[in-house]
Amino acid sequence: MGNINSNPGEVACHFSLLYTVDAKAHAYKMIDNSRPFNELGRYELIDFGNARKLERVCGRLIDRPSPAAEAQRRKHPNLWGDVDSFFDKQAKQWRHQSKWPEDSQMDCGGFVMPIQPTPFGHLGVFPEQAGNWKWLRQSSPVTSDAMSSPDEMPRGLNLFAYTGASSMAMASSGMSVVHVDAAKPNVAAARVAAGANGLSDHPVRYLVDDAAKFATREVRRERTYHTIVLDPPAYGHSPRGKAWRLERDLWPLLDQCVELLDRDSFRLLITGHSPQVGAPDVVDYLHAELPERLGVSPRQLTDQLEYDRLTLTDRSGRQLDFGFFVRLAINR
Ligand SMILES: C[S@@+](CC[C@H](N)C(=O)[O-])C[C@H]1O[C@@H](n2cnc3c(N)ncnc32)[C@H](O)[C@@H]1O
């Protein structure tokens, strides 16, 4: 299936929340997005604006860039004065009032993630994914007697897996995991995260690899997974320098992922952070492909598909938008 970018029925709702008017045969299920995701232990989005966000993370006040906040104005300029850590975008470096503690961790709800400032102004975790971690754990296909041997564990594949928060969400719920990311330091950080969760001996394979190439090889090996998570960047480069463009390259990768899904029971979680591709494009793709290829009925899709925007809510109740998510769980 090709790239489906045009959505004539798509209209803007509040906070750039999008939904598709039911011009086509299928109705899409919206989910309630009002619950703030920043109920996480040790994380709060305080304010945002002027292309930056102000957060409290592990007890530290942090001022760092946020492209999502570019068109916004700060609600509480007085709160931004005396921060513990500031990322200077021009100089591409952090300025800390005091040393960042080595052992900082964020409670992610059932697992923890180490928090360390990176040279890109990141912290090693994207808190806007909190709702997805919760879903991964709560709808886990693990049954209590499936824990006995790694071979019997439901299998999860995490593509573009970064430092492994979604891998930890799956592993901590008892799934075996294949963690794939093109950047070696991110894969190394995921191993550290496993250690922080007492999961060093849990069956997690850590692979430094190109997501699309790995998926193609797994299709050839006739492997299947019960959960596939993919969080591709809007654009980037594979380890060998091949350019990645979400609007062009997501669809062939999704074709491979559909091939890799277990026929009896599977979950699919797709997130994206580019204005070129929205949740309705992915929902359209799934409606076009899954009935024929996996025997999922349009009714099941309508009932089981959830999609919305990834957001964080600040102290004033304003939502900062980080892209879309689409989730599907099929159990037959
Ligand atoms: C948006 S981040 C993923 C964040 C992650 N889902 C999380 O919430 O923790 C994108 C990741 O994709 C990785 N990446 C970029 N291009 C890739 C490729 N072609 N193959 C595999 N990983 C890639 C980057 O190294 C980065 O870690």
PDBQT file of the ligand as one rigid body, heavy atoms in Angstrom, charges set to zero:
ROOT
HETATM    1  C1  LIG A 401      11.712   9.094  18.431  1.00  0.00    +0.000 C 
HETATM    2  S1  LIG A 401      13.088   8.122  18.955  1.00  0.00    +0.000 S 
HETATM    3  C2  LIG A 401      12.241   6.775  19.662  1.00  0.00    +0.000 C 
HETATM    4  C3  LIG A 401      11.830   6.994  21.110  1.00  0.00    +0.000 C 
HETATM    5  C4  LIG A 401      11.310   5.750  21.827  1.00  0.00    +0.000 C 
HETATM    6  N1  LIG A 401      10.177   5.188  21.141  1.00  0.00    +0.000 N 
HETATM    7  C5  LIG A 401      10.924   6.035  23.269  1.00  0.00    +0.000 C 
HETATM    8  O1  LIG A 401       9.847   6.559  23.512  1.00  0.00    +0.000 OA
HETATM    9  O2  LIG A 401      11.737   5.801  24.144  1.00  0.00    +0.000 OA
HETATM   10  C6  LIG A 401      13.700   7.548  17.406  1.00  0.00    +0.000 C 
HETATM   11  C7  LIG A 401      14.814   6.505  17.521  1.00  0.00    +0.000 C 
HETATM   12  O3  LIG A 401      14.969   5.935  16.220  1.00  0.00    +0.000 OA
HETATM   13  C8  LIG A 401      16.327   5.621  16.033  1.00  0.00    +0.000 C 
HETATM   14  N2  LIG A 401      16.518   5.482  14.577  1.00  0.00    +0.000 N 
HETATM   15  C9  LIG A 401      16.555   6.462  13.633  1.00  0.00    +0.000 A 
HETATM   16  N3  LIG A 401      16.658   5.923  12.387  1.00  0.00    +0.000 NA
HETATM   17  C10 LIG A 401      16.666   4.573  12.560  1.00  0.00    +0.000 A 
HETATM   18  C11 LIG A 401      16.709   3.473  11.665  1.00  0.00    +0.000 A 
HETATM   19  N4  LIG A 401      16.782   3.654  10.348  1.00  0.00    +0.000 N 
HETATM   20  N5  LIG A 401      16.674   2.226  12.182  1.00  0.00    +0.000 NA
HETATM   21  C12 LIG A 401      16.610   2.030  13.524  1.00  0.00    +0.000 A 
HETATM   22  N6  LIG A 401      16.557   3.043  14.417  1.00  0.00    +0.000 NA
HETATM   23  C13 LIG A 401      16.585   4.295  13.949  1.00  0.00    +0.000 A 
HETATM   24  C14 LIG A 401      17.092   6.738  16.692  1.00  0.00    +0.000 C 
HETATM   25  O4  LIG A 401      18.402   6.322  17.043  1.00  0.00    +0.000 OA
HETATM   26  C15 LIG A 401      16.181   7.016  17.908  1.00  0.00    +0.000 C 
HETATM   27  O5  LIG A 401      16.651   6.288  19.017  1.00  0.00    +0.000 OA
ENDROOT
TORSDOF 0
